[in-house]
Amino acid sequence: AQTVTQSQPEMSVQEAETVTLSCTYDTSENNYYLFWYKQPPSRQMILVIRQEAYKQQNATENRFSVNFQKAAKSFSLKISDSQLGDTAMYFCAFMVQGAQKLVFGQGTRLTINP
Amino acid sequence: GAVVSQHPSWVICKSGTSVKIECRSLDFQATTMFWYRQFPKKSLMLMATSNEGSKATYEQGVEKDKFLINHASLTLSTLTVTSAHPEDSSFYICSARVASGRANEQFFGPGTRLTVL
């Protein structure tokens, strides 16, 4: 079975700072996808960024980038120039290629302070 | 594109009654929909996977007779909480997987807050 672990229950940084959220996972599969989702106070889940395991290049979406270390089974999210609107719960998630289920981590509550 | 709606957004009901929650994909067809439950400050817990035209697949520990799921069309899945009790109070979220395109991507609804008195 796949598991996803987010070891930081809460984080807090000042606006404009850079913050990194950690995520590790455990799987015996070789082909899979990794995701970071954001859940703001509205509770709407929003996809932030995704990574295909077969791609060596780290995914980037504007201020959001990942550090994907396949051998270490690590998938951290870096938020650059953090903004107040980045305040949210962030969930790391895993999906085996060809499967349907998303496996979520416990979440990290990120607060951006003015 | 890829918008998923849920109705109602919140509901309060009396213990012992049944509540139906709808999940609709508004601008795409979804072969598969998923129902999650989320407790306060906790992660999403998958309850069941719903495939159009077939019976839902429930996760271990989820009572299928209590949480009835119907996926009658490619754009609609419903979750009915039968004989609701206070412990069923929670935030319920659905997601939908597109029938074409990037099949590994799920789009989430805004959630339904259920309070059972």
Interface residues (C-beta under 8 A of the other chain):
Chain A: Y33 Y37 S42 R43 Q44 M45 I46 L47 R50 F91 M95 Q97 Q100 K101 L102 F104 G105 Q106 G107 R109
Chain B: T32 F34 Q38 K41 K42 S43 L44 L46 T49 F91 I93 S95 R97 N104 E105 Q106 F108 P110 G111
